[in-house]
Amino acid sequence: MKRTYTFLFVLYFVVVGLSAQSIALGQGLDSTGSAKAKSPSVTLPMREGSLRLAVFGDAGRGSKDQYDLGRVMADYRQAVAFDWVLLTGDNIYGKDSPADMKIKFELPYKSMLDAGVKFYGSLGNHDTSNQRLYAPFNMNGEEYYRIERNGVSFYALNS
């Protein structure tokens, strides 16, 4: 009998995976992006069929910290091999013109996008509804939608 699990992800609520801050902290950065003592490494079980993803939000400023996070995530992906990312909202702060989207999303996560990693957006209070049309967020024009992976359902809500 196949089990189906349902999870809800909204702004500031990470259900499954790794938050951006925990990835950065595991790589020897504190929450401000400054170097700190190396954290002990953790070996995750890499069972076949396991659900591997990254989850983060509040990233859309195009700042140096965001580009650093993109590099840390790309490095971490080499160990964990996640192929999708849930965005919990506040994806792009301020303007969201095509040029802004490039600076604030496409360039910081370029290596993952080029490798075929899929990002799934949900809208937060700092996002515009236009972002639901932005192809790399895989929202297909919807503000509310469901993703199912390995028998687990995730629901994106406009918070």
Beta strands, then each sheet from edge to edge (+ up, - down):
strand 1: 5-9
strand 2: 54-56
strand 3: 84-87
strand 4: 118-120
strand 5: 145-149
strand 6: 152-156
sheet 1: 1+ 6+ 5-
sheet 2: 2+ 3+ 4+
end
